[in-house]
Amino acid sequence: MLVRSQRESRGLARRALAQELRRKGIEDEHAQEALATVDDEAEEESARRLLERRWRSGSGLDPEVKARRAVAMLARKGYGPGLASRLIRELVDAEAAEAWDSGSSVGD
């Protein structure tokens, strides 16, 4: 129950959830069972939602600053740098595609 509530309310990844369970004194065997309920797709979707919220809130910032802050936020939530980088690239690519699409209709 703790794993589900912390993942849903705070968006924590398995790594951060494991630390939280250790802090609460949950035995490793029980912690592993609880963490096994979190699948890769659910974890990635949580990271994506967190990232999209953070990305929108930094709309006036330099993209490099936004990316650095987003990676740091995801790291604090327990997400790995590989996943964070991939999701940020997806967002940057989507923004570039939107800018390209909206810019191409101006010259037509």
N, C-alpha and C positions, 0 to 999 in steps of 0.2 A: 504494500500500500504506500509506503514511504517513497519508493522508487517512482511509482506512477504519479503521485502528487507533486514531487519535486521536479520531475521531467515536464509535466504539463504546466505547472505554475511558474517555474523558473527557467524552463528550457535547458536543463542540465544534460550534458552528455554522460555516457557510461562512466568515463574517467572521474568526473566530478561527483557522480552518484556514488561511486565506490568509496571515494574519500568521505562523503557524507555518512555512508553506512559505517565505515570504520570509526568515525567520530562518535557515532551513536552506540558503538560497542557491539554491533552485529557481527556474529561469527562469519569468517570467510566463506564457509560452506553455504550458509544461508544467503549471504550477500551475492555469491555467484549465481545461485538459483534465481534470485530476484532480478539481477542484471541480465540474465539470459532472456527475460521477457521483453527486453528492448531490442528490436531488430534494427538492422542497418538503415533500412528505408525510413523508419520512424525517426531515427536519430538525425538522418540527413534532412528530413522535412522540418524538424524542429530547428535545426541550424539555419535552414533557408528562411524560415519565418522570422527568426531573430535578426538575421542579416538584412532582410528586406526592410524591417522596421527601422533598424539603425541607419541603413543607407538613405532612406527617405528623410530622416531627421537631420542629415548632414548635407542637405541639397546645395547650400552655398559654399561648401568647402572644396578645396582642391581635391581632385580624385585620389591623389596619392595619400593625402591626409585621411580621407574617408576610408581608404583601403587599410591603412595602418591601424586606425582606430577600430575598424570592424574586425580585423584579425585579432587584436588584443581583447576585444569583447568576447569573441568566440573562444579564445584560449582560456579566459577566466571561467567560462561556462564548461570547460573540459573538452572542447572540440580540437582535433588535431590540425596542424598547419596545412597539411595537404588538402583536407576537406575545405578548410576556410579559403585557401587560395583558389581552388577550383570554383567554389560558389561565387567568389568575388569576380573572377574572370567571366563567369556567366552573366553576372549583373552588368559588368562593364560592357561586355559584348552586346547585351540587350539594349543598353542605353545608347551605344554607338549606332546600332541598327535603327532605333527610333529616331535619333538625330538625322541619320542618313535619309530615312524615309520622309520625314517632315521637311528636310531641306531640299529633297529632289523635286517636290511638287511646287516649290517656289519658283524655280527656273523654267518650269514647263509652260 
